[in-house]
Amino acid sequence: MLAVKIITPTGLYLEGECEAIHATTVEGEMTLVPSHMPVVAMLATSKLSLKRDGDYKHYAVAGGMLHLHRDQVNILTDAIEGEKEIDLKRAEAAKERALKRLEKKDSATNIRRAEVALEKAINRIRVANH
């Protein structure tokens, strides 16, 4: 088993054990299992899946860092929501706001910020609809 801690700026989000972790890093996807070689990886805004009791639980993660050493996994992220925690209406509204900001294309619009907001909203919708 892997011992997992997921930590956000507001504190400990989750602590427990799992059989496997499937994550998307900035370099691609990976699945971590017990006795895996040590890993330090930057997480992409993506779905994070933890296998517990034979079933995968899915989470929307807003990037972050993953560290695995001796079956201890620490994940630091700015934001994470379980698939059942995601407010789909709120995520869809965030997507629409980001799209409208991107359509404006004026000098007052922070394009990169709008792109990140859109990416996060789409990820939350995708995980909620999984």
Beta strands, then each sheet from edge to edge (+ up, - down):
strand 1: 2-8
strand 2: 11-18
strand 3: 20-25
strand 4: 28-32
strand 5: 39-52
strand 6: 55-69
strand 7: 72-76
strand 8: 80-82
sheet 1: 2+ 1- 7- 6+ 5- 3+ 4-
sheet 2: 2+ 1- 7- 6+ 8-
end
